Amino acid sequence: MLKQTVSKSLQTGILLVVLIISSCKTSGQNHGSKNGFVQIFNGKTLTGWEGDPTYWRVENGNLVGEITPATLLKTNSFIIWRGGRPANFELTLEFKITKTGNSGINYRSVQLPDVPHALKGYQADIDGANRYTGQNYEERARTTLAYRGEKVSVNAPQNSSDSLKDHIQNNAWTERTVTGSLGNSDSLQAKIHAEDWNTCHLIIKGNHLQHFINGILMSDVTDNDKVNGKSEGLLGVQVHVGPPMKVEYRNIRLKQLK
């Protein structure tokens, strides 16, 4: 009877250890994941991100980009997420930017080989004066695709031999058609918090690109340009050429879509 009791106790102990280990593994796998969203910035280090440390650091749990009077830029500089090349996805984060700041979230982008830490591609624009925040601007390519408050269809040039510059006027792509309104730009601007935290939500699926700020759809692009449009690419955030500025990002989460 004593041997049987000891044996049963040993078996019970082993089972408990197995259950605890299994629980820990499951917990570790789900860390930072919520409703399919995975945390891609840990709030402690720049692990998984690559940028110029002159401009990028972690401070108080936030990803900080800063330009000082001693570190003025000659070209825009990005910190790039190295965890993949998202195609269809949702991205959520919070941002805060100083009044003189200019930044943005690049996606489906490519890195330029001849310019340090530079990306070319779609951008959810962000600026401290909230003149551009929410619009869709294509960095180093077709420029403005949709201003804040616009629902737009983007097309390719009819003449494929034309250069991009032939179809850019006043820093906007000429081969675009406004198909609807999401609201007055100034009214939408009033929903953005100046020099305070805002939420940004990008829903990028197929050729449909939507930018939300504080839960409000700010720009909506359907990109029918199969020549210049991109279906996947790098993700990163920007500090822009200009006066001293500071931008902060936190709670950066990514959800891959099919």
C-alpha positions as CSV (number, residue, x, y, z in Angstrom):
1,M,0.0,0.0,0.0
2,L,2.8,2.4,0.9
3,K,4.6,1.7,-2.5
4,Q,1.4,2.3,-4.4
5,T,0.7,5.6,-2.5
6,V,4.3,6.9,-3.2
7,S,4.0,5.8,-6.9
8,K,0.7,7.7,-7.3
9,S,2.1,10.8,-5.6
10,L,5.1,10.7,-7.9
11,Q,2.8,10.4,-11.0
12,T,0.7,13.3,-9.8
13,G,3.8,15.4,-9.3
14,I,5.1,14.6,-12.8
15,L,1.7,15.5,-14.3
16,L,1.7,18.8,-12.5
17,V,5.2,19.7,-13.8
18,V,4.2,18.8,-17.3
19,L,1.0,21.0,-17.1
20,I,3.0,23.9,-15.7
21,I,5.6,23.7,-18.5
22,S,2.9,23.4,-21.1
23,S,1.1,26.4,-19.6
24,C,4.4,28.4,-19.6
25,K,5.1,27.6,-23.2
26,T,1.6,28.6,-24.3
27,S,1.8,31.8,-22.3
28,G,5.1,32.6,-24.0
29,Q,3.8,32.0,-27.5
30,N,0.8,34.3,-26.8
31,H,2.9,37.1,-25.2
32,G,2.1,40.4,-26.8
33,S,-0.7,39.0,-29.0
34,K,-4.3,40.2,-28.8
35,N,-7.0,39.6,-31.3
36,G,-4.4,38.5,-33.8
37,F,-2.2,41.6,-33.3
38,V,1.4,40.9,-32.3
39,Q,3.6,43.5,-30.6
40,I,6.6,44.3,-32.8
41,F,8.2,46.9,-30.5
42,N,9.0,45.7,-27.0
43,G,9.3,49.1,-25.4
44,K,12.7,48.3,-24.0
45,T,15.2,48.0,-26.8
46,L,15.5,48.5,-30.6
47,T,15.7,44.7,-31.1
48,G,14.2,43.9,-34.5
49,W,14.5,47.4,-35.7
50,E,17.4,49.1,-37.7
51,G,18.1,52.8,-37.8
52,D,20.6,55.5,-37.2
53,P,21.1,55.7,-33.4
54,T,21.8,59.4,-33.8
55,Y,18.1,59.8,-34.4
56,W,16.4,56.8,-32.8
57,R,16.3,55.5,-29.2
58,V,14.0,54.0,-26.6
59,E,12.8,56.3,-23.9
60,N,10.1,55.7,-21.2
61,G,8.9,52.7,-23.1
62,N,8.5,54.7,-26.4
63,L,10.2,54.5,-29.7
64,V,11.7,58.0,-30.1
65,G,12.9,59.8,-33.2
66,E,14.6,63.2,-32.5
67,I,16.4,65.8,-34.5
68,T,18.4,68.3,-32.5
69,P,20.2,71.6,-33.6
70,A,23.4,69.5,-33.8
71,T,22.0,66.6,-35.8
72,L,20.0,68.3,-38.6
73,L,19.3,66.0,-41.5
74,K,20.1,66.2,-45.2
75,T,17.8,63.4,-46.2
76,N,14.8,61.8,-44.4
77,S,15.9,58.9,-42.1
78,F,13.9,55.8,-41.1
79,I,14.1,53.2,-38.5
80,I,13.1,49.9,-40.3
81,W,11.3,46.9,-38.8
82,R,13.3,43.8,-39.8
83,G,10.7,41.2,-38.9
84,G,9.4,40.7,-42.5
85,R,7.8,42.3,-45.5
86,P,4.1,42.6,-44.7
87,A,1.7,42.3,-47.7
88,N,-1.9,42.4,-46.3
89,F,-2.0,43.6,-42.7
90,E,-3.5,45.8,-40.1
91,L,-1.1,48.0,-38.0
92,T,-2.1,49.9,-34.9
93,L,0.0,52.2,-32.8
94,E,0.0,55.5,-30.8
95,F,2.0,58.5,-31.7
96,K,2.8,62.0,-30.4
97,I,4.8,64.6,-32.3
98,T,6.0,68.1,-31.5
99,K,4.6,71.1,-33.3
100,T,7.5,71.5,-35.7
101,G,7.7,67.7,-36.4
102,N,7.3,65.8,-39.6
103,S,7.1,62.0,-39.6
104,G,5.2,59.1,-41.1
105,I,4.7,55.4,-41.2
106,N,6.0,53.7,-44.3
107,Y,4.7,50.4,-45.5
108,R,5.1,48.1,-48.6
109,S,8.4,50.0,-49.1
110,V,11.8,49.3,-50.5
111,Q,15.1,50.4,-49.0
112,L,17.3,52.6,-51.2
113,P,20.8,51.2,-51.6
114,D,22.5,54.5,-52.1
115,V,20.9,56.6,-49.3
116,P,21.4,55.5,-45.6
117,H,18.2,54.4,-43.8
118,A,15.9,55.6,-46.6
119,L,12.7,54.0,-47.7
120,K,10.6,54.5,-50.8
121,G,6.9,53.6,-50.7
122,Y,3.5,54.2,-49.3
123,Q,3.3,56.5,-46.2
124,A,0.7,57.3,-43.7
125,D,1.7,60.9,-43.2
126,I,2.1,62.5,-39.7
127,D,3.1,66.1,-38.9
128,G,3.0,68.3,-35.8
129,A,0.8,71.0,-37.3
130,N,-1.6,68.3,-38.5
131,R,-1.6,69.8,-42.0
132,Y,-0.9,66.4,-43.6
133,T,-1.7,63.8,-40.8
134,G,-3.9,61.0,-42.2
135,Q,-3.2,61.5,-45.9
136,N,-1.5,58.9,-48.1
137,Y,1.8,60.1,-49.5
138,E,4.2,57.9,-51.5
139,E,7.7,58.7,-50.4
140,R,10.2,59.2,-53.2
141,A,7.7,58.0,-55.8
142,R,4.2,59.3,-56.8
143,T,3.9,61.8,-54.0
144,T,0.4,62.6,-52.7
145,L,-2.1,59.9,-53.6
146,A,-4.9,61.1,-51.3
147,Y,-5.3,64.2,-49.2
148,R,-7.1,63.9,-45.8
149,G,-10.8,63.5,-46.4
150,E,-10.5,61.9,-49.8
151,K,-11.6,58.6,-51.2
152,V,-9.4,58.1,-54.3
153,S,-8.8,55.8,-57.2
154,V,-5.2,55.8,-58.4
155,N,-4.4,54.9,-62.0
156,A,-1.2,54.2,-64.0
157,P,-0.1,56.6,-66.8
158,Q,-1.5,55.7,-70.2
159,N,2.0,56.0,-71.6
160,S,4.2,53.5,-69.9
161,S,7.3,55.2,-71.1
162,D,6.6,58.4,-69.2
163,S,8.7,59.1,-66.0
164,L,7.0,59.6,-62.7
165,K,7.9,63.3,-62.8
166,D,5.7,63.7,-65.9
167,H,2.7,62.9,-63.8
168,I,3.4,64.8,-60.6
169,Q,2.1,68.3,-60.2
170,N,2.1,70.5,-57.0
171,N,3.5,67.4,-55.1
172,A,0.5,65.2,-56.1
173,W,0.0,62.4,-58.5
174,T,-2.1,63.6,-61.5
175,E,-3.4,60.2,-62.4
176,R,-5.8,60.0,-59.5
177,T,-9.6,60.4,-59.3
178,V,-11.4,61.5,-56.2
179,T,-14.4,59.2,-56.0
180,G,-15.9,60.2,-52.7
181,S,-15.5,62.4,-49.5
182,L,-14.8,61.2,-46.0
183,G,-15.4,64.7,-44.6
184,N,-14.0,68.2,-44.7
185,S,-10.2,68.2,-44.1
186,D,-10.4,70.9,-41.5
187,S,-13.2,69.1,-39.6
188,L,-11.2,65.9,-39.6
189,Q,-8.1,67.8,-38.5
190,A,-10.1,68.9,-35.4
191,K,-10.2,65.2,-34.4
192,I,-6.4,65.0,-34.1
193,H,-4.8,65.9,-30.8
194,A,-2.0,68.4,-31.3
195,E,1.2,67.6,-29.3
196,D,-0.6,64.7,-27.5
197,W,-1.1,61.0,-28.1
198,N,-3.2,59.8,-31.0
199,T,-4.0,56.4,-32.3
200,C,-3.3,55.3,-35.9
201,H,-4.8,52.2,-37.6
202,L,-3.8,51.1,-41.0
203,I,-5.9,48.5,-42.9
204,I,-3.9,47.4,-46.0
205,K,-5.4,44.6,-48.1
206,G,-4.9,44.0,-51.8
207,N,-4.9,47.4,-53.5
208,H,-7.1,49.0,-50.8
209,L,-5.2,51.3,-48.4
210,Q,-7.1,52.9,-45.5
211,H,-5.6,55.3,-42.9
212,F,-7.5,55.8,-39.6
213,I,-6.6,58.4,-36.9
214,N,-8.4,58.1,-33.6
215,G,-10.8,55.7,-35.1
216,I,-11.8,58.0,-38.0
217,L,-11.1,57.1,-41.6
218,M,-8.9,59.9,-42.9
219,S,-7.9,58.7,-46.4
220,D,-9.0,55.8,-48.6
221,V,-7.0,54.7,-51.7
222,T,-7.7,52.1,-54.2
223,D,-4.5,51.7,-56.2
224,N,-5.1,50.4,-59.7
225,D,-1.6,51.3,-60.8
226,K,-0.1,47.9,-61.5
227,V,3.1,49.5,-62.8
228,N,4.0,51.6,-59.7
229,G,1.8,50.1,-56.9
230,K,3.4,47.6,-54.5
231,S,1.8,44.5,-52.9
232,E,4.4,44.0,-50.1
233,G,7.5,45.5,-48.6
234,L,9.3,47.0,-45.6
235,L,7.7,48.8,-42.6
236,G,9.3,51.7,-40.9
237,V,8.8,55.2,-39.3
238,Q,10.4,58.4,-40.3
239,V,12.2,61.6,-39.1
240,H,12.0,64.3,-41.8
241,V,14.4,66.9,-43.0
242,G,13.6,70.2,-41.3
243,P,13.9,71.9,-37.9
244,P,14.5,70.2,-34.6
245,M,11.7,67.9,-33.7
246,K,10.6,64.9,-31.7
247,V,8.2,62.1,-32.5
248,E,7.2,59.2,-30.2
249,Y,5.6,55.9,-31.0
250,R,4.3,53.2,-28.7
251,N,2.1,50.1,-28.6
252,I,3.1,49.1,-32.1
253,R,1.1,46.0,-33.1
254,L,0.8,44.1,-36.4
255,K,-1.8,41.7,-37.6
256,Q,-1.1,39.7,-40.8
257,L,-4.1,39.2,-43.1
258,K,-4.6,36.7,-45.9
